[in-house]
Amino acid sequence: MTRELSGPDAEPFDVLVIGAGFGGLSAALSLAEGGAKVCLCEALKYPGGCASTFERDGFRFDAGATLVSGLARGQLFGRWLERYSPQTVIDWIDPLLHVRAPSLELVVGRDRQRLVDQLCALGGAPAEGIRAFFQRQRAVADVLWSLFDDPTLLPPFSVGSIARHVPRLARYAGLLPLVGRSLEQVLATYGVADFAPLRLYVDALCQITVQCPASEAEALFALAALDYYYRGTAHVRGGVGSLAWALLNAARAAGVHTRLPSRVSGLRRERNGAWVVTTRGVELRARAVVANLIPSALHALVDPREAAALTAVLGDRSEELENAWGAAMLYAVARAPEESSPEAHHLQLVGSEEQPLREGNHVFVSLSGGLELERAPAGLRTLTMSTHVRLSELRDSKTEAGRYIAAIQRKMRETLEQRAPEWSRGIEQVLPASPRTFARFVGRPTGTVGGLPRRVGLGNYRGAGPTEALDGLWMVGDSVFPGQSALATAVGGARTAASVLRRLGARPAAPLLPYLAESSRASLPSGMTGDR
């Protein structure tokens, strides 16, 4: 039974945003900056979705093991933090990551050339081909990341954005031969596809970004993803949830009415075209809705009379997500080794180079820093460990799901013990999680995380504009373009907000205009440039 409202909620909103993941947060903030009256409903009592920070027994854990990009000056998060939350501390850690495998150890720092030099110095390395490949990779990434730095260059195109694309046409033309090719084919062009250390590094990075190995990955997406560490990437002090809270508070300061926790339980359209959203026994009305949900979660909310139309728009996407990835997680508390630095650490661990990079054989680990005393007392660190799980195997396996996940989590512990024994032997407590955890807490019925794998095919380029699932009902998040990271979902939220504002008859505010006034490449803090 629903009840009537009084006060500010009684008046229709211009837009109601469902979900405070980074896509929803970005959309809500951008809409409010554009002058819209916005309400944001989030099922949990904290923002961030799959990229949140939660508390258990006095310790604070990142929900997913991750680094965050887009934090540099001129980039989306960097601009918002400078404007709304300059007190948020960004740790420009160096190195960013340690890769550890049976026959390979790499240190990924802020100087990309040092990474290339490490690979070229390995025994049997085709050094000339490696250097040529990374030169080409960087050139492609420079073009594609400029679109992330300025979401107005992404579809749908305005007259102004088309005009700004014209000088770039020559660079775009150079990308066309890569469309429909795998990253493996590009590696082969430079004679480096069979160099095992490079292939392991590339496959592992592709697995956590475009969600598939080089042999399957669409080249353009993968080449851009290989630049992930050099695009304003850093550790957010206090956990990635600190960034989510900063954006939520920015949205509040911009006038967004926020409701946390306030799980949405129904969504229907009135005859006049307005949307009615049911949440915690009340009905809220809005001219438009932006849903930071995966397709199956949105299907569960809409009026059955709308379901067929929604399926027609999202059917293929829903099916692909059903066969995408889930995550097995371990959240741990460990004593810091005596030799450890106070900085946050991020590790990419491979148990066996002969086995697929999933199900405990490949583990990404994020460790809190010694200065993050709000996350763990002095001398202790929190660890977030994740590995990919095949949802199809989880669904179809003859093995009981609980035993299947438990076996994966045991393998995760083995990989940690083999590759990072200094942290493994200090573990004092462990909290396990599975795709069912994400289904329950983050509102993802199938437990899928990470978005759609960017496998070879022209389908990657369909739906590159904002996704309007039904008239006045828009989608953001990792299941729509560009998806697959906190920054990507936030960029998607900002450009979707621009489309919604135009539909409502408003003009996007200045923050949605070009993000880089002086260059398409973001600059890091003084003394911390990505190239030396």
MIDOTOR-636311 format. One record per residue (C-alpha): x, y, z. Coordinates in steps of 0.1 Angstrom, whole numbers, plus 5000, padded with zeros to 4 digits. Example, Ala and Ser with C-alpha at 12.3 -4.5 7.8 and 13.67 -1.06 7.14 Angstrom:
<sites>
512349555078
513749895071
</sites>
This chain:
<sites>
500050005000
501450344990
500850675008
500451034998
503451265002
503651625015
506551865012
509251864985
508551504975
504951584967
505851784936
506851594905
510651574898
512151644865
514251324868
514351034892
517650844893
517550484905
520850364920
523850544934
526550354915
528950584896
526650604866
523750714887
525750954908
527251114877
523851144860
522251294891
525051554896
525151644859
521351684858
521251904888
524152114874
521952154843
519052294864
516851984867
514951894898
516351554907
515651274932
518150994937
517050664953
519550404965
518750074980
521850065003
522750315030
525950405012
526750494976
528950334950
527250014941
529849754930
532550014936
531550104972
533250075005
531449885033
532149835070
532149505088
533349455124
534949795125
536949735093
536249905060
536649705027
536349804991
533549594976
535749534945
539449524941
540249824920
542250134911
540350444899
541250634867
540050984857
541251154888
543851394872
543251754865
540951804835
539351464838
535851404850
536551294886
539351534889
537151834879
534351734903
536751684932
538352014926
534952184924
533052014952
535351814974
538951934974
539451775008
539251424993
542751274994
544051104963
547250904968
549350904936
551050584946
554050464926
554250184918
550550134910
550649754907
552849444911
552249164887
553448824900
553348494881
555548184883
558048304857
557348674857
557348974880
556649324867
556449654885
553849884869
554750244878
553850584864
556550584839
555250364810
558650344794
560050164824
557349894819
558349854782
562049844792
561249564818
559549354791
562349424765
564949314790
563548964795
565248674780
564348614743
562248934741
561549064706
562449414718
561949594685
558449454681
557549524717
558549884714
556749924681
553549764695
553449994725
554050294703
551050204683
549050114714
549750454729
548750644697
545450464696
544850524733
545550894730
542750924704
540150714723
540950844758
540351204746
536651104742
536551004778
538051334788
535351514769
532051314769
530451574746
532451414718
530551084723
527151024706
524651174702
526451444683
525551804684
526552054657
529252184680
530651844687
530651754650
532652064643
535151964670
535451624654
536451754620
540151834629
540451474643
539251294612
542651194601
543451034634
540050854634
540750714599
543850554613
541750344637
539450194610
541849904601
541549784637
537749764638
536649394639
540149264647
541349104679
544149234701
545948904694
545948994657
547449334664
550149174686
550848934657
551349224633
554349324654
555648974659
554948964697
551848754700
553848454711
556148624736
554748464768
555648734793
554049014773
551048794765
550548724802
550649084811
548249184783
545848894789
545648974827
545049344821
542449274795
540649034818
540049304845
539149574820
537549444788
536649114805
538248874780
541748774768
543648924739
542548634716
538848744720
539149114727
538049384702
541349564694
540249924698
538749864732
541649654744
544349894731
542650174750
542249964781
546049894781
546550254790
544350224821
547250274845
548450604828
545150794827
544850974860
544850644879
545350644916
544250514950
541450704968
542250755005
539650585026
538650354998
536750404965
533650464986
535150794996
534950904960
531350784958
530450984990
532151294976
529951274945
526851204965
527551514987
528251714956
524851614942
523251714974
525052054973
523752094937
520252044949
519651664944
517051514968
518651194980
516950894996
519250635012
518350355019
515350354996
514950044974
512750104944
510149824941
508049944911
508050154880
505050244859
504050504833
500950724836
498750814806
500351164805
503751004800
505051074835
506750794855
505650674889
508350524911
507350324941
509950314970
509450225006
505650255004
505550594987
505050704951
507350954935
506551114901
509051234875
509051334839
511951104832
513850814849
517550724848
518150364860
521550264871
520549894869
521349594848
518649484824
517249194845
516849434875
515049684854
512749414840
511749324875
510549684882
508549784851
504849734846
504249394829
502549584800
505949754793
507949434796
507649324759
508849664746
511749664771
512749314760
512749424724
515349694733
517449504758
516949134749
520349064734
522149264761
520349074788
521248734773
524948834770
525048944806
523548614817
526648444802
529248704814
531148714846
530548704883
533148744910
534248534939
535548754967
537648734999
537749035023
540548995047
542349165076
546049105078
549049215098
551349435077
554749285070
557549465087
559149555054
555949695038
555650055029
552750265043
551350315008
548350124995
549249824975
547649654944
548649314933
547849104902
548648744910
548748434887
548948084901
549747894869
550548044835
549147724819
545547774833
542848024824
542948354842
539848294863
538448094892
541148154917
544148114893
544148494887
543548714917
543449094919
544249224953
543749574967
545349645001
544549955022
547350195032
548950225066
547650585068
544050475063
543350425100
539650465093
539850135075
542049935099
543950005131
547750075130
549649765120
546749605102
545549635066
542249535048
542549325017
539949294989
540648994967
538648914935
538648654908
536348594878
533648334879
531748194849
528048254856
527147984830
529247734850
527747844883
524247804868
524747484849
527347304869
526446964884
528447074914
526347244941
526947624938
528247664974
530947394969
531847534935
532447884950
534247744981
536647554959
537447874940
537948064972
540447794984
542247834952
542348214958
544048154991
546547924975
547448174948
547848444975
550048214995
552248134965
552648484951
552248714981
553348505011
554248815031
550548905032
549148555033
550848455065
549548775083
545848715076
543848715108
540248705095
538448645062
534948725050
533948535018
531448664991
530048534959
527848634929
524848574953
526248854975
526149104946
522648984937
521449044973
523249364982
523849544949
520549454932
522049244904
519748944901
522148724882
525248834902
526948964871
529749224875
532149404851
529749464823
529649304788
532949144776
534249344746
534749044723
535549094686
532649214666
530849524652
528249484679
530549664702
529849984683
526049954683
524350144710
527250384714
524750664722
522750694754
520350414760
516750514762
515050174769
511550314769
510250664762
511650874791
513350574807
517150584803
519850334814
523350404828
525950174843
528249894832
525749714810
525550014785
528250194766
530950274776
530550084809
533249854826
534850094851
533850364876
535150624852
533350474822
530050454840
530450804852
531150934817
528050744805
526050904832
527251254823
526451224786
523151054793
522251354815
523051584786
520551394764
517851394791
518351774797
517951834760
514751624760
513451824789
514152144771
517152244793
520652334782
523452134797
525552334822
529152424818
530552104835
529251894806
531152104781
534752014771
536751884800
540151974787
540752334777
544352304769
544951944759
543251614752
545751444777
545151494814
548051614836
549051454868
550051644899
553351824897
556251584898
553951284891
553651284854
553050964836
556051014813
559551114823
</sites>
